[in-house]
Amino acid sequence: MAISSSIAGTAVHVGDLIRLHLKVMESGKERTQIFEGLVIGIRGRGENRTFTVRKIAAGGIGVERIFPVNSPWISKVDVKKHGTVRRAKLHYVRGQSARRVARITQTVSK
């Protein structure tokens, strides 16, 4: 069970609040789309390594996306906050309120 990984040259840990800059192709044009959320899990080894990011979209609906670590569509990763967690997988946040999930990133690890 991986608790950290290097994504686009940035060290990312489970529990971090990250901002992903994704390349999106629409009608022959390329643009950047931002997906910001909490890393709730990292799994796999080598080229098959993936990570799951969960965000709360409009209307309070939770959206989870699974990204390959070596994806060519990820252009940049910004770590907004480091979270302190004691688990490798944070699937328990699916049933919690946004306020309780925000506590994960309140305590900033050094």
C-alpha positions, 0 to 999 in steps of 0.5 A: 500500500503506497502512501506517497508517490511522485506525480509530474515531478511533485511529491504527493501523499495520501491526505494532500489537497492537490490541484491538477492541471489537465490537458483536455482536447476539445474540437481539435484545440487543447486547453487546461482544465483544473481538478482540485481535491483530496488524494484518498488513495494511491495503488499499484506499482510501476507503470500501473500506479494510479491515484484517486482524487475526490472533490466536492462539486456544485450542489455538494456532490462528491466526484472521484477521478482515478488518474495514472501517475504517468499520465501524459494529460497531467501537465502540472501538480500543485500541493495546496495543503499537506494532510496528516492521516494514519491510513493509506486509503481514505475511503471512509471520507465518502460518508463524511460531511465536508467539514469533517473531511476538511479537518484532514488538511487543517493540521499541516505536517512538516 
